[in-house]
Amino acid sequence: MGVLTAGTAASAFAAGIGTVNFETLMTSHRNYQKAVVQMQGAVKQADSEFNQKAAAMKTDDQRRALAQQLNQRLNALQVQLFGPIQQDIANKVNAVRKEKGLDAIVFQGSVIAADNAPVDETQDVLAKLK
């Protein structure tokens, strides 16, 4: 009886590790393509703005400052567009982790050694994203 109890307790503490292919989840998200299109448009606009304004600037320092300003604007837009997508994915990954009783879900390829091979949970998370 003591062996069964110890085995049950051990399995409760070692539920396992799942993995996900985060790139697949990102590119499959319903808002991903829209965000990519918006980001591409913003990059084109920033390039155009840089080329237009830089032509009138006299020093490299002015051009560098303009490039830095435009890059900061693009970085902020990237966070605004892709942050909610990443958060939605993280929420769905956590929901799958809880449903399956896993200790953790990590990026595919992150597990170097484990007692049991991690299970790929990408498809289950994709199902929740739809």
FIGU-314011 format. One record per residue (C-alpha): x, y, z. Coordinates in pm, 1 decimal. Each point is the difference from the previous one (the first is absolute). Layout:
// residues N
SELO         u         v         w
SELO         X         Y         Z
...
// end
This chain:
// residues 130
SELO         u         v         w
SELO       0.0       0.0       0.0
SELO     283.6     239.1      80.4
SELO     147.8     -54.3    -346.8
SELO    -324.7      93.7    -173.1
SELO     -32.4     314.2     207.3
SELO     358.1     103.2     -71.2
SELO     -47.8     -65.8    -371.6
SELO    -321.4     200.2      -9.1
SELO     161.3     287.1     187.6
SELO     299.3      -3.7    -233.5
SELO    -222.5      15.0    -307.7
SELO    -194.2     289.8     151.0
SELO     323.5     194.6      32.7
SELO     131.4     -93.2    -344.8
SELO    -290.6      48.0    -235.3
SELO     226.2      66.5    -293.3
SELO     113.0     259.6    -245.5
SELO    -164.0     100.2    -322.9
SELO     151.0     193.7    -287.5
SELO    -138.1     234.4    -263.0
SELO     131.1     133.6    -326.2
SELO     -45.5     369.3      75.4
SELO      67.6     110.7    -358.5
SELO    -281.5    -224.1    -123.4
SELO    -233.3     141.0     263.7
SELO      92.0     359.8     -90.2
SELO     -38.8     -40.9    -374.5
SELO    -325.7    -191.7      45.7
SELO    -160.3     258.7     226.8
SELO    -308.2     161.1    -155.1
SELO     144.6     353.4      43.6
SELO     354.6     -74.7    -115.0
SELO     -35.2      76.7    -372.1
SELO    -182.7     324.4      70.6
SELO     278.5     104.6     238.1
SELO     266.8     -91.5    -255.4
SELO    -170.8     209.7    -268.9
SELO     -29.5     295.5     237.8
SELO     364.3     -34.3     100.4
SELO     116.6     -21.8    -361.5
SELO    -197.3     315.2     -83.2
SELO     153.0     182.7     295.1
SELO     350.9    -104.7    -105.8
SELO     -60.3     128.3    -354.8
SELO    -137.3     325.0     138.5
SELO     299.3      39.0     233.2
SELO     242.2     -68.9    -289.1
SELO    -173.9     259.5    -212.2
SELO       0.4     252.9     283.7
SELO     368.8     -63.0      63.7
SELO      94.6      40.8    -365.1
SELO    -202.4     318.4     -31.4
SELO     129.2     166.4     317.4
SELO     358.0    -131.1     -14.0
SELO      57.2     161.8    -338.5
SELO     -37.4     342.5     160.7
SELO     220.3     -78.8     300.7
SELO     355.2     127.4       6.4
SELO     168.0    -244.7     243.2
SELO      18.7    -371.4      61.0
SELO     -91.4      65.1     364.6
SELO    -332.2     149.3    -110.9
SELO     -66.3    -299.2    -224.8
SELO      90.7    -241.7     280.5
SELO    -234.0     182.3     239.6
SELO    -281.0     -19.4    -253.4
SELO      66.8    -370.3     -61.4
SELO      -1.4     -63.5     375.6
SELO    -330.0     187.8      39.2
SELO    -161.9    -196.5    -282.4
SELO     133.2    -330.4     137.8
SELO    -141.5      78.8     343.0
SELO    -336.1      69.6    -157.6
SELO      13.7    -328.1    -191.9
SELO     102.0    -191.9     313.1
SELO    -292.5     147.4     193.0
SELO    -237.8     -96.9    -281.2
SELO     143.1    -351.6      -6.3
SELO     -69.1     -38.6     372.5
SELO    -350.1     143.3     -47.7
SELO     -81.7    -234.9    -288.7
SELO     167.8    -323.6     107.3
SELO     -17.2      28.7     379.2
SELO    -372.2     -88.0      18.1
SELO      55.9    -294.5    -234.7
SELO     280.5    -132.0     219.6
SELO    -211.6      48.8     311.8
SELO    -293.3    -185.9    -156.1
SELO     230.3    -288.1     -90.1
SELO     148.6      -4.4     350.5
SELO    -350.7     -16.0     147.6
SELO     -95.4    -291.0    -225.9
SELO     326.0    -182.8      74.6
SELO     -68.4      35.7     371.3
SELO    -357.1    -127.1     -47.1
SELO     131.1    -312.4    -176.5
SELO     262.7     -45.0     273.1
SELO    -269.0      11.0     268.0
SELO    -237.9    -230.2    -191.2
SELO     271.3    -259.9     -48.4
SELO     139.3      38.0     350.9
SELO     349.7      76.9    -127.5
SELO     268.0     157.8     215.4
SELO     113.3     223.7    -284.9
SELO     -21.7      65.0    -370.5
SELO     318.2     133.3    -157.3
SELO     122.0      98.6    -344.1
SELO      61.3    -298.7    -224.3
SELO     366.5     -95.5      16.8
SELO      49.9     152.3     345.5
SELO       4.0    -328.2     192.3
SELO     347.1    -149.3       7.4
SELO     -70.4    -285.2     240.9
SELO    -311.6    -131.4     173.3
SELO    -121.1    -320.5     161.0
SELO    -275.2     -26.4    -260.8
SELO       4.3     141.6    -349.9
SELO    -196.7     325.2     -15.9
SELO    -325.8      -7.5    -193.2
SELO     -56.6     246.1    -283.8
SELO    -312.2     198.4      91.3
SELO       8.0     234.1    -301.7
SELO    -309.4    -148.1    -165.3
SELO    -206.4      21.4     318.7
SELO      94.1     366.2      42.4
SELO     -79.1      66.5    -367.6
SELO    -346.2    -146.5      55.0
SELO     -58.4     249.8     281.7
SELO     116.8     291.4    -214.8
SELO    -270.3     -63.3    -259.3
// end
